[in-house]
């Protein structure tokens, strides 16, 4: 996928750039818990300002309720952009008051609009709303990869109404993920965990064809065990995903899919976790009974998966191996996270994505060693599954 870039927009001096960003950061009241998404798009913001543009940033936060305001985000952006004044504009799109404020912007100025999801036309991908939004800029830049799998007006329609291009973050995302699918060095090892098999099944199905091995863990593995007839007690099993799991296991290349050979079970709701290791044998059996559940991969599995990862030249990881938030069920996730970081930026090309996955990685304090940390878990999975990305389609360079 070759996208138009900022260089394709020509001279930007004196132009107003409408830029879609993903500032949907985790909040604790008015406090930003993690500003990673904001920092990832700073290079694009700074590049456009250097070229003499003024910026009109638009983003969503949460579901767009009255409590989901970007006011604190604007204040934090001001701290990140010390040399520029950041204006937080609360006037509604389509009003003369907002138009007047935008006309007053000068090269180097930055404005952030209030939560774009407060407009029903955004999620409905409404053409009328898209036209009103497009009037706010001379050109359009999408640097919100994390939501580019959404068919929303600010992502899918606005770029069809203005000269448009991908921001530097989107460029990096597409280049790294395309490399995984089109030209991965072998051995290629995929590590998939977490839950939500409905969204991960299409990715696994595609990775079977390009990766040498797909290692499974977390609730994803529990669903596969249940699909094969194992008793998994109170383990998190996605009932709607059992059919998908059975389909993948019937795939003629399902030998590429590797399940844990032992697991750690415990009672997550109890005061004492009572963790114990249970071997998994080939014939379906009762792994555990309620209230016990599979909460991590076991030591033998950690060793086996580590050997696969140590030999890998390409690695992609999405999803923790268990209930990493609660000791002692964090070992599988953290140990493999450290190993992936150690292998990346040198011996292997490593890509990591997904909110919980990044939370595990943060515990290791080794994020800087990963070749590419994706800014969007759902968007990353959609891209790897080969799904259409409504926010990227309008940016594709024509032959």
N, C-alpha and C positions, 0 to 999 in steps of 0.2 A: 504494500500500500504506500504510494507516494503522495504526500500531501503538499499543498501550497504552503509556503513559509512566509515569515515576515518580509523576507527579501523580495518576495513577489508583489508586495503591496506598493512598491515604488517609494518616492519621497513622502515622508510622513510629517515633515515640519509644518506646524500650523494646523494639522488635522486632528480631529477628535476621534479617538479609537474607543469603540464600544467593546469591552473585553469581558468575556464570560469566564469567571474564576470559580473555584470550588473552595469557599471559605466556610464550609459546613463543618466547623471545628467542634470538638466536644466541649461542653460548657458545664460549669458548676455555678448556677445562678448567673451572675454577670461576669464570672471569672473564666477565662479561657484555660482549659486544662492542658491542651496540647496544640501548639501553633504550627505543627509540621506542614500542614497543607498550605498555610499562608507563606511559609518560608520557601516552599518548593516553587512557587510562582513568582517570587521576587526577581529572578533573572529576567523573565519576560517583561515585567513591569519596568525594570530599570533600563532594559534595552530600548523599549518604546519611548521612554522619557528622554534618553540620550539622543534619539532620532528627532526630537523636537515635537513630539505629539503631546496632547493632553489626553487623560484617560478617564473613561466612565466605566467603572467596574460594576458588574452585577453578579450576584450570587444568591443561593438559597441558604437557609439555615433551618434545620428540622423540617417540620411540615408547614411552616409559614403561619403559625398561630400568632395571636397578639403578643405572646410572651417571647416568640422567636424573633427578636430584633437584632440587627447587625450593629447596633450602636457601640457595643463594647468591642466588636471586631474592628470597627473603624478607628477607635481609640488605640487599639493595639497596632493596627497598621501604621498609624502615625508614629509610633515608637520604632517600628521597623524601617520606615522611610523618614529618617530624621531630617533630610534636606528638603523634603517636599511637604507642603501643607495638604493634608487629607481632609476633604470635606464630606461630611455625612449628609446626604440629601434624602429627606423624608417625604418630599412632595411626590405625588403619585405620577406614574408614567402617563403621558397624554395630557397633562395639565400645563397651562401657560406658565405657572410658577416654576415648574421644573425646567421648562424650556429657557426661561430667562436666566436661571442659575447656570445652566450649561453653556449658554452663549457667553457668559462672563469668564469661562475657563480660558486660561492662557497656556502656551507651551510649558510643559513641566508640571502642570496642575493635575491633581488626582481627586476624583470624586467617587464615592461608593454609594450606590442606591440602596434603599431599604429592601428587605427580603423579597426576592423575585417570586417566591411561592405564595405571597399574599394575593397574587393576581390569579383568579381561576383560569385565565387563558394560558398561563404558563404550562401547567401540567396537561391541559387539554390540547396543547399544540395548536392554539387558535390563530388563524392567519391575521385576524384584525388586531389582536394583541401584538403579534410579531411585527406588523407594520408600524405600530405605535412605538415599539421598542427600537426598531431599526432607525427611526427618525432621530434618535439620540446620538448617533455617531456618523462619521463619514466612511469609516471602514470598520471591520469586525475581526476580532481575534479570539479564538477559543483556546484557553489554557486550562480547561476544566475536564481533564481526562476522566476523573473519577465518576462523572455523571454523563459522559458522552455516549453511554448505552441507553440513555433515556430519550424518548421522542418528545421532548419538551420544546416550546416555542423558542426560547433563548438559545437553544442548541441546534435544533433541526431546521427551523424556518428562517430565523434572522440571517444566517450566513448565505442564504439564497437571495437576500434582498440587498446585500452590500458586498463590495469587494472584501473577500474574507481569506483568512489564513490560520494555520495552526500556530500556537505559541511554542516556546522552547520546551516547556514541560511535556506538552502533547507530542512534540517531535521525538523527544527522548523515549517516551513510553512506547510509541509505535515502532521505533527502531529496535528497541530491546525485545519487545514481544514478538515482532516479526522474525527476528533472528532465531528465537526459540523454535518457531514453526518452519522456517524456510531453510535455515542453514546451521543447525545445531551440531556442535562437535560431539562425537561419540566417545565414550558412553554417555547417554543422556538419561538422567535419573529425575523422575518427578516424585515429589513427596506431597501427598494430599491428605488433609485431615479436617478437623472441624465437623460441621454438620451440613445441612442443606444439600442433600444429595441431588435434589431436583435441579439445582443450578450447577452442580459439579459433575453430574453424569455426562452431559455433552462434552465437557472438557476432558474427562477421563477417556471417553470414547475416541476423541481426536488424538489425545496424547498416546494412546495405545499404538497408533500408526506412526508416530514420530519418535517416541521415547523408547529406550531399551527396556526400561522397567518403570512401573508405577507403584510406588509404595503407599499403602493406606494406613491411616490411624484415626484416632478420635472417634466421634460418634459415627463418622462415615464408615469406619470398619465395623462398628457394632451393627449397622444396618445390613452390611454385607454378610456378617455372621448370621443374623436372623434370617436373611434370604436363603441361606444354605441350610437352615434348619437347626442351628445351635440355639440353646436356651440362654438368653442374655439378661434375665432378671429385670431389674429396673433401669437398665441401660437406655440411654437416649437413642431411640430408633425412629426414624422418619417413616411412618406407615405408608405415606404416599410414595416413598422412594423405594419400597421393596421391589416393585415391578421393574424399575430402572436397574436396580442392583442385579436382579435375576437376568435381565437382558444382557448386561455387561458380562456376567459370568458365563453366559452361553456363547458369547462372541468367540469366534475361532481363534482370536489372538488373546483370549483372556489369560493365557499363561504369563503375559506381561504384567498382570495385576498381582501384587503380592500383599497378602494379609499377615497380620502379626502372628507369631508362633507362640507367644505367651502374652498375657495381659495382667494388669494390676486391677483388682476389684476391691470395692469398699462401699461403705454406706455414707454417701455424701451428706445425708441429712442428719446423721448422728453426731454427737459431741466428739466421739473418738472415731477416726476414719476406719480403723481395723483393716488396714490395707494388707492384702495377701496376693501372691503371684499364682496365676493359674495357667498351666500349659494348655495350648490348643493342639489337639490331635486331628488327624484328617477326617475321622468319622465324626459327624455331628454329635455333640453331647451337651450336657448342662454346664455351661461355663460358670454361672452364678444364678442365685434365686433372689427375688425381691425380699428385703429392700436393698440388696447389694446390686452394684452396677459396675460395668467396665469403665474405669476412670483414667487409665493410662496404658501405654504399651509396656511390656515387661522387659527385664534385663536382657534376655536372649534376643528379643526383637531389636532392642537398642543396638546390640552388637551386630546383628545381621544387617540392619539398615545402615549402620555406620560403615560397614565394609563396602556396601554399594555406593554410598556417598563419597568415600575416600577414593574410589576408582573413577568417579565421574569427571567428565570434561565439561558437561553442561548440567545445571541443576535449576529446577523451578520448585518453589515451595509455597503452598497455600493451605493454611489450616493447622491448628495445634494438634498434638497427639493425644491430648486428654484434658482433664480439668486442671489446667496449668495454674489457675488462680489460687488453688488450695493445695498446699503441701500435705502429703507427700506425692501428690499426683502430677507434679510439675517436671519430674526428672526427664521423661522421654522428650518432651518439647524443648526444654532448655539445653539438654545435651546435644540434640540434633541441630538446634539453632547455632550453638557454638561451632559445631563441626562445619556446617554450611558456610558460616562466616569465615572460618579458617581456610576453607577450600576456595572461596571466591577471591576475586581480585588477584588472580595469578594462575593457579593450577586449573581452576574451573571458572566458567562464566556462570555466575549465580544471580537468579532473579527471585525476589520474595515479595509477596503481596497479601493484602487482607488485614483488616483491623486487628483481629486477635493475634494473627501471625506476627504483626509488627510489635504488638504488646509483649509477646514472648521474646522477640529479638531485642527489644529495649532492655529487658532484664539482663541480657548478656553484655550490654554496653559495647557491642561490636558491630552496630549498624553500618559504620563507615567502611567496613571491609566488603560489604555486599556490592556487587557490580551495579545492580539496579533494584531499587526499592520502589515498587509500584505505588502510586498515590491513590489507586482505586481497586478495592478487592473485587466488587461486582463487575466493574468495567474490565478489569484484567481477565476475569473468568469468561466474560462474554466475548472478548477479543480472541482468547485462546480457543474458545469453542467454535469460532468462525461465524458468530452471529453478526448480523448487520448492526453497525454502530451509527445510529441516526445523527449523532453530533459530529462524526467524522466524514460521513458520505458527502456532504456539501463541500468539503475541503480537499477532496481527492483531485489530484492534478490530472487533467485530461491528456490523453495520449497525443 
